[in-house]
Amino acid sequence: DAKTTQPTSMDCAEGRAANLPCNHSTISGNEYVYWYRQIHSQGPQYIIHGLKNNETNEMASLIITEDRKSSTLILPHATLRDTAVYYCIVRVSGNTPLVFGKGTRLSVIA
Amino acid sequence: ETGVTQSPTHLIKTRGQQVTLRCSSQSGHNTVSWYQQALGQGPQFIFQYYREEENGRGNFPPRFSGLQFPNYSSELNVNALELDDSALYLCASSSAPGTAMNTEAFFGQGTRLTVV
């Protein structure tokens, strides 16, 4: 079973920041937080991951709380193409299986 | 694009039949994982192959089996198809276990299997 809890759906206005929360209160010290997204009818796409420090790449920023029990994925300027299901996953290492929950369906609205 | 290719893209089979799905991994990746995604659900892990051997399996019956070839491509075989096997089957490739920490998995576009 997935070790994360995410809201079922969220809306975001185009051009605004999208903040997607994730709770992982039972995360272990050696588990990383990964984010993937899945645009309709495509395979999941890797976004970002982190252990305890905040991370940023060209797609998004990942903010992890100090106690590591929750995190937020930030898309700084959402576009219509960011409409997708976003999955938050905790994972020990890079080649352990990904355990997906149901994710958050983000709708970016013009 | 991720460099992971799956074939075929769509397939219709009859209950009781057998099916083989194929996956070519991204260049440099020698670990392949397979996932099943039912409509409205997140992907569920089926199994993983590394160096031509299965090295992890999810909660799927033995009629789900696989192979990995020396070029790291892989097949997923499902015998005695059931209606509930209708799903999107996803293949993901990544680098070898233990050689690099926290390497992300790259997914193909999937094969949509319909069992009638």
HADDOCK unambig.tbl for C-alpha pairs under 7 A between the chains (distance, minus, plus):
assign (segid A and resid 42 and name CA) (segid B and resid 109 and name CA) 5.04 0.50 0.50
assign (segid A and resid 43 and name CA) (segid B and resid 90 and name CA) 6.77 0.50 0.50
assign (segid A and resid 43 and name CA) (segid B and resid 107 and name CA) 5.44 0.50 0.50
assign (segid A and resid 43 and name CA) (segid B and resid 108 and name CA) 5.56 0.50 0.50
assign (segid A and resid 43 and name CA) (segid B and resid 109 and name CA) 4.58 0.50 0.50
assign (segid A and resid 43 and name CA) (segid B and resid 110 and name CA) 6.17 0.50 0.50
assign (segid A and resid 44 and name CA) (segid B and resid 107 and name CA) 6.01 0.50 0.50
assign (segid A and resid 45 and name CA) (segid B and resid 106 and name CA) 6.91 0.50 0.50
assign (segid A and resid 45 and name CA) (segid B and resid 107 and name CA) 6.82 0.50 0.50
assign (segid A and resid 46 and name CA) (segid B and resid 104 and name CA) 6.69 0.50 0.50
assign (segid A and resid 93 and name CA) (segid B and resid 101 and name CA) 5.94 0.50 0.50
assign (segid A and resid 93 and name CA) (segid B and resid 102 and name CA) 5.17 0.50 0.50
assign (segid A and resid 94 and name CA) (segid B and resid 101 and name CA) 5.27 0.50 0.50
assign (segid A and resid 94 and name CA) (segid B and resid 102 and name CA) 3.49 0.50 0.50
assign (segid A and resid 94 and name CA) (segid B and resid 103 and name CA) 4.53 0.50 0.50
assign (segid A and resid 94 and name CA) (segid B and resid 104 and name CA) 6.04 0.50 0.50
assign (segid A and resid 95 and name CA) (segid B and resid 97 and name CA) 5.44 0.50 0.50
assign (segid A and resid 97 and name CA) (segid B and resid 45 and name CA) 6.63 0.50 0.50
assign (segid A and resid 99 and name CA) (segid B and resid 44 and name CA) 6.90 0.50 0.50
assign (segid A and resid 99 and name CA) (segid B and resid 45 and name CA) 7.00 0.50 0.50
assign (segid A and resid 100 and name CA) (segid B and resid 42 and name CA) 5.37 0.50 0.50
assign (segid A and resid 100 and name CA) (segid B and resid 43 and name CA) 5.92 0.50 0.50
assign (segid A and resid 100 and name CA) (segid B and resid 44 and name CA) 6.72 0.50 0.50
assign (segid A and resid 101 and name CA) (segid B and resid 42 and name CA) 5.52 0.50 0.50
assign (segid A and resid 102 and name CA) (segid B and resid 41 and name CA) 5.64 0.50 0.50
assign (segid A and resid 102 and name CA) (segid B and resid 42 and name CA) 4.98 0.50 0.50
